[in-house]
Amino acid sequence: MPTAHCVSTTDGFILEADAGFLELLRRGEDEVIGMSYKDITYPEDLGRSEAMLASLIKRAAPVRLQKRYARPDGTTVTANVYVTRFDNPDRLVSTLFWNEEGRELPPARLWEMALRARRLRQVRQQEFGNDVAMSPLGDILNCIYLAEAEGRVVGLGEISSETNLSPAVSARWINYLISQGAIETCSSINENVQFTQLGLKKMERVLSSGYEVPSSD
């Protein structure tokens, strides 16, 4: 699973990096430690990174963005980045997701909307209980979308666990989505469930609608 973590100062100098972060940048630890985010960010994305740092200085809430990182061989890699600030010590902790298989990551705002949708479901469960009627189809779609957005692979077991649905119910809805041409299983339902191009477009329209202001007609 392509996931990386790093710790930096609030002005963007890297203090710690895990193996995933070194893999993402294709650099050694001796190169990365002490580097500024400006040294590894694709030039056209520097403004977005600077705005993120400025917002974290004003508030400690997590920030999400999508940006490109420059590698030593001249190539770039796009990653979704989740950054949290800790006041004591005053540090930034970043979690990054990317995809090496050539499939484009979704826009960061749609990834964030999927995270919001999952959080809303969790709060509904906490406040009203698990017996409250909720759409299992929406939970499954959101689970698959988040996995693709974060570069993960999910099968029936992961989907059942993340959505709190039984394998039988999950499998029934997955097969329904397959029949609709929205998702596909590259190997088997137990190992790899992902969107088709049609399904991805549909899901992106659903998530984008959260940013639209409904008309009064």
CORURRA-V25493 format. One record per pair of residues at least 24 apart in sequence whose ideal C-beta (glycine too) atoms are under 8 Angstrom apart, sorted by the first residue. I is the first residue (numbers start at 1). J is the second residue. Records with the same first field share a line. If there is no record, write none. Layout:
BEGIN
I = J + J
END
This chain:
BEGIN
1 = 151 + 152 + 153
2 = 97 + 98 + 99 + 100 + 151
3 = 95 + 96 + 97 + 150 + 151 + 152
4 = 79 + 94 + 95 + 96 + 97 + 98
5 = 93 + 94 + 95 + 96
6 = 32 + 93 + 94 + 96
7 = 91 + 92 + 93 + 94
8 = 37 + 91 + 92 + 94
9 = 90 + 91 + 92
10 = 53 + 56 + 57 + 85 + 90 + 91 + 92
11 = 36 + 53
12 = 36 + 37 + 38 + 49 + 53 + 92
13 = 37
15 = 91
20 = 96
21 = 96
24 = 69 + 77 + 79 + 96 + 98
25 = 69 + 71
26 = 71 + 72 + 73
27 = 71 + 72
40 = 69 + 70
41 = 67 + 68 + 69 + 70
42 = 67 + 68 + 69 + 70 + 76
43 = 70
44 = 68
52 = 83
53 = 92
56 = 83 + 85 + 92
60 = 84 + 85 + 86 + 87
64 = 108 + 111 + 112 + 115
65 = 108
66 = 105 + 107 + 108 + 111
78 = 104 + 105
79 = 105
80 = 105 + 108 + 111 + 149 + 150
97 = 149 + 150 + 151 + 152
98 = 151
99 = 151
100 = 151
103 = 148
105 = 149 + 151
106 = 145 + 148 + 149 + 200 + 204
109 = 211
110 = 149 + 204 + 207 + 208
111 = 146 + 149 + 150
113 = 207 + 208 + 210 + 211
114 = 142 + 145 + 146 + 149 + 207
115 = 146
116 = 210
117 = 142 + 207 + 210
118 = 142 + 143 + 146
125 = 164
130 = 164
136 = 163 + 165 + 169 + 170 + 173
137 = 173 + 176 + 177
139 = 163 + 164 + 165
140 = 165 + 170 + 173 + 174 + 177
141 = 177 + 182 + 203 + 206
144 = 183 + 193 + 194 + 195
145 = 195 + 203 + 207
147 = 194
148 = 194 + 195 + 200
153 = 191 + 192 + 194
154 = 192 + 193
155 = 188 + 189 + 190 + 191 + 192 + 193
156 = 189 + 190 + 193
157 = 190
159 = 193
END
